[in-house]
Amino acid sequence: MKLSARNQLKGTIVEIQEGAVNAIVKINVGNDNIITADITVQSVKELGLTVGKEVYAVIKATNVMVGIE
């Protein structure tokens, strides 16, 4: 599969928190850097996502916010 998104980070699922409709999927992309994705529970099931599975975090964003304290 090829995608136009340039930000594709390979990692390993470290946690999945399923809710009624959505799931929070945490992906370790190296050096304990965690990317968190909010996807549907149906997508988790269709993709066969489980803790320990290697996946890609694909980031396609038109805006990036930066904050400071």
MMTF fields as JSON, N, C-alpha, C and O atoms, coordinates in Angstrom:
{
  "mmtfVersion": "1.0.0",
  "mmtfProducer": "UNKNOWN",
  "numBonds": 275,
  "numAtoms": 276,
  "numGroups": 69,
  "numChains": 1,
  "numModels": 1,
  "chainsPerModel": [1],
  "groupsPerChain": [69],
  "chainIdList": ["A"],
  "bondAtomList": [4, 2, 8, 6, 12, 10, 16, 14, 20, 18, 24, 22, 28, 26, 32, 30, 36, 34, 40, 38, 44, 42, 48, 46, 52, 50, 56, 54, 60, 58, 64, 62, 68, 66, 72, 70, 76, 74, 80, 78, 84, 82, 88, 86, 92, 90, 96, 94, 100, 98, 104, 102, 108, 106, 112, 110, 116, 114, 120, 118, 124, 122, 128, 126, 132, 130, 136, 134, 140, 138, 144, 142, 148, 146, 152, 150, 156, 154, 160, 158, 164, 162, 168, 166, 172, 170, 176, 174, 180, 178, 184, 182, 188, 186, 192, 190, 196, 194, 200, 198, 204, 202, 208, 206, 212, 210, 216, 214, 220, 218, 224, 222, 228, 226, 232, 230, 236, 234, 240, 238, 244, 242, 248, 246, 252, 250, 256, 254, 260, 258, 264, 262, 268, 266, 272, 270],
  "bondOrderList": [1, 1, 1, 1, 1, 1, 1, 1, 1, 1, 1, 1, 1, 1, 1, 1, 1, 1, 1, 1, 1, 1, 1, 1, 1, 1, 1, 1, 1, 1, 1, 1, 1, 1, 1, 1, 1, 1, 1, 1, 1, 1, 1, 1, 1, 1, 1, 1, 1, 1, 1, 1, 1, 1, 1, 1, 1, 1, 1, 1, 1, 1, 1, 1, 1, 1, 1, 1],
  "groupList": [{"groupName": "MET", "atomNameList": ["N", "CA", "C", "O"], "elementList": ["N", "C", "C", "O"], "formalChargeList": [0, 0, 0, 0], "bondAtomList": [1, 0, 2, 1, 3, 2], "bondOrderList": [1, 1, 2], "singleLetterCode": "M", "chemCompType": "L-PEPTIDE LINKING"}, {"groupName": "LYS", "atomNameList": ["N", "CA", "C", "O"], "elementList": ["N", "C", "C", "O"], "formalChargeList": [0, 0, 0, 0], "bondAtomList": [1, 0, 2, 1, 3, 2], "bondOrderList": [1, 1, 2], "singleLetterCode": "K", "chemCompType": "L-PEPTIDE LINKING"}, {"groupName": "LEU", "atomNameList": ["N", "CA", "C", "O"], "elementList": ["N", "C", "C", "O"], "formalChargeList": [0, 0, 0, 0], "bondAtomList": [1, 0, 2, 1, 3, 2], "bondOrderList": [1, 1, 2], "singleLetterCode": "L", "chemCompType": "L-PEPTIDE LINKING"}, {"groupName": "SER", "atomNameList": ["N", "CA", "C", "O"], "elementList": ["N", "C", "C", "O"], "formalChargeList": [0, 0, 0, 0], "bondAtomList": [1, 0, 2, 1, 3, 2], "bondOrderList": [1, 1, 2], "singleLetterCode": "S", "chemCompType": "L-PEPTIDE LINKING"}, {"groupName": "ALA", "atomNameList": ["N", "CA", "C", "O"], "elementList": ["N", "C", "C", "O"], "formalChargeList": [0, 0, 0, 0], "bondAtomList": [1, 0, 2, 1, 3, 2], "bondOrderList": [1, 1, 2], "singleLetterCode": "A", "chemCompType": "L-PEPTIDE LINKING"}, {"groupName": "ARG", "atomNameList": ["N", "CA", "C", "O"], "elementList": ["N", "C", "C", "O"], "formalChargeList": [0, 0, 0, 0], "bondAtomList": [1, 0, 2, 1, 3, 2], "bondOrderList": [1, 1, 2], "singleLetterCode": "R", "chemCompType": "L-PEPTIDE LINKING"}, {"groupName": "ASN", "atomNameList": ["N", "CA", "C", "O"], "elementList": ["N", "C", "C", "O"], "formalChargeList": [0, 0, 0, 0], "bondAtomList": [1, 0, 2, 1, 3, 2], "bondOrderList": [1, 1, 2], "singleLetterCode": "N", "chemCompType": "L-PEPTIDE LINKING"}, {"groupName": "GLN", "atomNameList": ["N", "CA", "C", "O"], "elementList": ["N", "C", "C", "O"], "formalChargeList": [0, 0, 0, 0], "bondAtomList": [1, 0, 2, 1, 3, 2], "bondOrderList": [1, 1, 2], "singleLetterCode": "Q", "chemCompType": "L-PEPTIDE LINKING"}, {"groupName": "GLY", "atomNameList": ["N", "CA", "C", "O"], "elementList": ["N", "C", "C", "O"], "formalChargeList": [0, 0, 0, 0], "bondAtomList": [1, 0, 2, 1, 3, 2], "bondOrderList": [1, 1, 2], "singleLetterCode": "G", "chemCompType": "PEPTIDE LINKING"}, {"groupName": "THR", "atomNameList": ["N", "CA", "C", "O"], "elementList": ["N", "C", "C", "O"], "formalChargeList": [0, 0, 0, 0], "bondAtomList": [1, 0, 2, 1, 3, 2], "bondOrderList": [1, 1, 2], "singleLetterCode": "T", "chemCompType": "L-PEPTIDE LINKING"}, {"groupName": "ILE", "atomNameList": ["N", "CA", "C", "O"], "elementList": ["N", "C", "C", "O"], "formalChargeList": [0, 0, 0, 0], "bondAtomList": [1, 0, 2, 1, 3, 2], "bondOrderList": [1, 1, 2], "singleLetterCode": "I", "chemCompType": "L-PEPTIDE LINKING"}, {"groupName": "VAL", "atomNameList": ["N", "CA", "C", "O"], "elementList": ["N", "C", "C", "O"], "formalChargeList": [0, 0, 0, 0], "bondAtomList": [1, 0, 2, 1, 3, 2], "bondOrderList": [1, 1, 2], "singleLetterCode": "V", "chemCompType": "L-PEPTIDE LINKING"}, {"groupName": "GLU", "atomNameList": ["N", "CA", "C", "O"], "elementList": ["N", "C", "C", "O"], "formalChargeList": [0, 0, 0, 0], "bondAtomList": [1, 0, 2, 1, 3, 2], "bondOrderList": [1, 1, 2], "singleLetterCode": "E", "chemCompType": "L-PEPTIDE LINKING"}, {"groupName": "ASP", "atomNameList": ["N", "CA", "C", "O"], "elementList": ["N", "C", "C", "O"], "formalChargeList": [0, 0, 0, 0], "bondAtomList": [1, 0, 2, 1, 3, 2], "bondOrderList": [1, 1, 2], "singleLetterCode": "D", "chemCompType": "L-PEPTIDE LINKING"}, {"groupName": "TYR", "atomNameList": ["N", "CA", "C", "O"], "elementList": ["N", "C", "C", "O"], "formalChargeList": [0, 0, 0, 0], "bondAtomList": [1, 0, 2, 1, 3, 2], "bondOrderList": [1, 1, 2], "singleLetterCode": "Y", "chemCompType": "L-PEPTIDE LINKING"}],
  "groupTypeList": [0, 1, 2, 3, 4, 5, 6, 7, 2, 1, 8, 9, 10, 11, 12, 10, 7, 12, 8, 4, 11, 6, 4, 10, 11, 1, 10, 6, 11, 8, 6, 13, 6, 10, 10, 9, 4, 13, 10, 9, 11, 7, 3, 11, 1, 12, 2, 8, 2, 9, 11, 8, 1, 12, 11, 14, 4, 11, 10, 1, 4, 9, 6, 11, 0, 11, 8, 10, 12],
  "groupIdList": [1, 2, 3, 4, 5, 6, 7, 8, 9, 10, 11, 12, 13, 14, 15, 16, 17, 18, 19, 20, 21, 22, 23, 24, 25, 26, 27, 28, 29, 30, 31, 32, 33, 34, 35, 36, 37, 38, 39, 40, 41, 42, 43, 44, 45, 46, 47, 48, 49, 50, 51, 52, 53, 54, 55, 56, 57, 58, 59, 60, 61, 62, 63, 64, 65, 66, 67, 68, 69],
  "secStructList": [7, 7, 7, 1, 7, 1, 3, 3, 3, 3, 3, 3, 3, 3, 3, 3, 3, 3, 7, 1, 1, 3, 3, 3, 3, 3, 3, 3, 7, 1, 6, 6, 7, 3, 3, 3, 3, 3, 3, 3, 2, 2, 2, 2, 2, 2, 2, 6, 7, 7, 6, 6, 7, 3, 3, 3, 3, 3, 3, 7, 7, 1, 7, 7, 7, 7, 7, 7, 7],
  "xCoordList": [0.845, 0.0, 0.889, 1.835, 0.59, 1.293, 0.319, -0.848, 0.822, 0.007, 0.713, 1.939, -0.066, 0.516, 1.058, 1.912, 0.578, 1.045, 2.519, 2.923, 3.313, 4.751, 5.133, 6.198, 4.295, 4.595, 4.051, 2.931, 4.859, 4.495, 5.516, 6.683, 5.077, 5.978, 5.648, 4.543, 6.624, 6.426, 6.589, 7.492, 5.717, 5.802, 5.055, 4.577, 4.963, 4.322, 3.216, 3.414, 2.058, 0.94, 1.297, 1.666, 1.179, 1.479, 0.23, 0.249, -0.862, -2.097, -3.28, -3.181, -4.405, -5.668, -6.727, -6.957, -7.375, -8.462, -9.749, -9.975, -10.589, -11.842, -12.958, -13.155, -13.687, -14.885, -16.099, -16.007, -17.231, -18.46, -18.396, -18.878, -17.811, -17.739, -16.307, -15.942, -15.495, -14.117, -13.123, -13.45, -11.902, -10.805, -9.599, -9.372, -8.831, -7.58, -6.471, -6.331, -5.689, -4.603, -3.281, -3.042, -2.425, -1.127, -0.05, 0.035, 0.787, 1.811, 3.178, 3.402, 4.087, 5.461, 6.23, 6.419, 6.674, 7.384, 8.894, 9.618, 9.368, 10.801, 11.194, 10.613, 12.18, 12.693, 11.586, 11.63, 10.593, 9.439, 8.652, 8.003, 8.699, 7.839, 6.516, 6.475, 5.435, 4.117, 3.252, 3.113, 2.67, 1.663, 0.321, 0.179, -0.662, -1.995, -2.974, -3.032, -3.743, -4.75, -6.122, -6.276, -7.112, -8.511, -9.222, -9.474, -9.544, -10.202, -11.429, -11.615, -12.253, -13.452, -13.09, -12.083, -13.921, -13.753, -13.891, -13.203, -14.779, -14.951, -13.644, -13.297, -12.919, -11.632, -10.613, -9.834, -10.61, -9.709, -9.961, -9.026, -11.241, -11.6, -11.276, -10.715, -11.625, -11.379, -9.895, -9.511, -9.054, -7.615, -6.925, -5.741, -7.663, -7.09, -6.017, -5.012, -6.23, -5.227, -5.185, -6.216, -3.973, -3.746, -2.455, -1.601, -2.318, -1.082, 0.059, -0.056, 1.155, 2.33, 2.413, 3.451, 1.322, 1.309, 2.06, 1.928, 2.865, 3.543, 2.57, 1.862, 2.547, 1.631, 2.348, 3.479, 1.696, 2.184, 1.229, 0.014, 1.777, 1.007, 1.174, 2.275, 0.083, 0.119, -0.509, -1.672, 0.263, -0.195, -0.353, 0.613, -1.572, -1.865, -2.647, -3.834, -1.983, -2.617, -2.395, -1.333, -3.398, -3.254, -2.83, -2.396, -2.953, -2.58, -1.786, -2.066, -0.81, -0.071, -0.091, 0.246, -0.485, -0.53, 0.692, 1.124, 1.251, 2.387, 2.011, 1.456, 2.311, 1.979, 3.166, 4.085, 3.127, 4.16, 3.467, 2.292, 4.212, 3.66, 3.929, 3.547],
  "yCoordList": [-1.17, 0.0, 1.232, 1.32, 2.173, 3.444, 4.549, 4.533, 5.511, 6.641, 7.942, 7.988, 8.996, 10.302, 10.954, 11.837, 10.534, 11.113, 10.791, 9.634, 11.795, 11.608, 11.2, 10.62, 11.489, 11.18, 9.797, 9.66, 8.777, 7.392, 6.834, 6.654, 6.561, 6.119, 4.676, 4.378, 3.788, 2.387, 2.225, 2.806, 1.437, 1.22, -0.017, -0.798, -0.181, -1.341, -0.875, 0.036, -1.5, -1.159, -1.588, -2.738, -0.645, -0.945, -0.951, -1.475, -0.368, -0.341, -0.033, 0.766, -0.684, -0.382, -0.243, -1.172, 0.922, 1.171, 1.286, 2.289, 0.269, 0.283, 0.917, 0.605, 1.814, 2.402, 1.822, 0.775, 2.492, 2.013, 2.122, 1.236, 3.192, 3.431, 3.586, 3.033, 4.329, 4.602, 3.842, 3.367, 3.738, 3.122, 4.044, 4.721, 4.062, 4.799, 3.765, 2.824, 3.955, 3.034, 3.768, 4.819, 3.207, 3.818, 3.009, 1.79, 3.736, 3.113, 3.658, 4.869, 2.761, 3.147, 3.194, 2.165, 4.388, 4.557, 4.623, 5.035, 4.228, 4.181, 5.097, 6.168, 4.673, 5.453, 5.858, 6.942, 4.99, 5.239, 6.486, 7.094, 6.873, 7.94, 7.3, 6.41, 7.77, 7.183, 8.116, 9.301, 7.554, 8.264, 7.679, 6.46, 8.532, 8.079, 8.374, 9.489, 7.357, 7.508, 7.177, 6.212, 7.969, 7.737, 7.228, 7.99, 5.927, 5.319, 4.548, 4.352, 4.117, 3.383, 1.972, 1.407, 1.417, 0.032, -0.898, -1.915, -0.548, -1.35, -1.422, -2.482, -0.308, -0.31, -1.191, -1.887, -1.169, -2.032, -3.489, -4.255, -3.859, -5.245, -5.59, -6.652, -4.703, -4.975, -5.101, -5.902, -4.312, -4.357, -5.445, -5.72, -6.058, -7.09, -6.549, -7.214, -5.336, -4.697, -5.35, -5.583, -5.637, -6.206, -5.626, -5.155, -5.662, -5.205, -6.081, -7.305, -5.434, -6.135, -6.191, -6.558, -5.828, -5.865, -4.663, -3.548, -4.901, -3.803, -3.118, -3.775, -1.789, -0.994, 0.278, 0.54, 1.048, 2.365, 3.423, 3.303, 4.461, 5.645, 6.586, 7.065, 6.845, 7.708, 9.035, 9.087, 10.106, 11.421, 12.322, 12.599, 12.774, 13.704, 14.851, 14.716, 15.959, 17.086, 18.37, 18.583, 19.205, 20.499, 21.572, 22.651, 21.284, 22.237, 21.542, 20.396, 22.231, 21.763, 22.884, 24.025, 22.562, 23.553, 23.392, 22.272, 24.51, 24.504, 25.33, 26.421, 24.811, 25.535, 25.601, 24.786, 26.572, 26.701, 26.977, 27.342, 26.797, 27.102, 28.535, 28.99],
  "zCoordList": [0.0, 0.0, 0.0, 0.783, -0.869, -0.9, -0.52, -0.913, 0.255, 0.703, 0.368, 0.268, 0.197, -0.067, 1.201, 1.124, 2.355, 3.617, 3.816, 3.703, 4.109, 4.28, 5.704, 5.916, 6.652, 8.051, 8.395, 8.888, 8.128, 8.405, 9.383, 9.035, 10.604, 11.657, 12.037, 12.49, 11.846, 12.2, 13.699, 14.301, 14.297, 15.726, 16.159, 15.337, 17.458, 18.063, 18.999, 19.804, 18.889, 19.777, 21.201, 21.441, 22.14, 23.541, 24.41, 25.524, 23.905, 24.7, 23.798, 22.866, 24.094, 23.422, 24.502, 25.276, 24.555, 25.51, 24.71, 24.033, 24.785, 24.022, 24.825, 25.999, 24.173, 24.752, 24.054, 23.412, 24.174, 23.545, 22.027, 21.322, 21.522, 20.077, 19.592, 18.555, 20.325, 19.921, 20.782, 21.869, 20.274, 21.012, 20.948, 19.945, 22.025, 22.07, 21.862, 22.644, 20.8, 20.472, 20.688, 20.093, 21.546, 21.826, 21.118, 21.261, 20.336, 19.507, 19.912, 19.893, 20.277, 20.595, 19.281, 18.632, 18.888, 17.619, 17.815, 16.909, 18.97, 19.249, 20.381, 20.562, 21.142, 22.282, 23.24, 23.821, 23.406, 24.283, 23.895, 24.747, 22.632, 22.104, 21.7, 20.851, 22.323, 22.118, 21.286, 21.591, 20.221, 19.413, 19.817, 19.912, 20.056, 20.449, 19.329, 18.81, 18.966, 17.915, 18.477, 19.226, 18.119, 18.497, 17.246, 16.313, 17.234, 16.079, 16.552, 17.753, 15.628, 16.021, 16.48, 16.053, 17.352, 17.793, 16.595, 16.511, 15.668, 14.456, 13.664, 13.142, 13.569, 12.871, 13.582, 12.93, 14.902, 15.674, 15.301, 15.07, 15.244, 14.918, 13.474, 13.205, 12.532, 11.117, 10.797, 9.945, 11.477, 11.251, 12.08, 11.885, 12.998, 13.852, 14.78, 15.031, 15.291, 16.142, 17.516, 18.147, 17.961, 19.288, 19.845, 19.093, 21.161, 21.796, 21.283, 21.226, 20.914, 20.41, 18.893, 18.342, 18.207, 16.746, 16.181, 16.686, 15.109, 14.429, 13.474, 12.71, 13.53, 12.718, 12.273, 12.684, 11.448, 11.056, 11.572, 11.409, 12.195, 12.541, 11.346, 11.073, 10.644, 9.467, 9.851, 10.249, 9.73, 10.175, 8.961, 8.25, 8.73, 7.637, 8.266, 8.566, 8.459, 9.137, 8.353, 7.768, 8.351, 7.708, 8.698, 8.295, 9.999, 11.032, 12.128, 12.478, 12.658, 13.815, 14.831, 14.515, 16.047, 17.112, 18.004, 18.276, 18.461, 19.361, 20.575, 20.442, 21.765, 22.981, 23.931, 23.86, 24.807, 25.842, 27.167, 27.212, 28.23, 29.563, 29.911, 30.989]
}
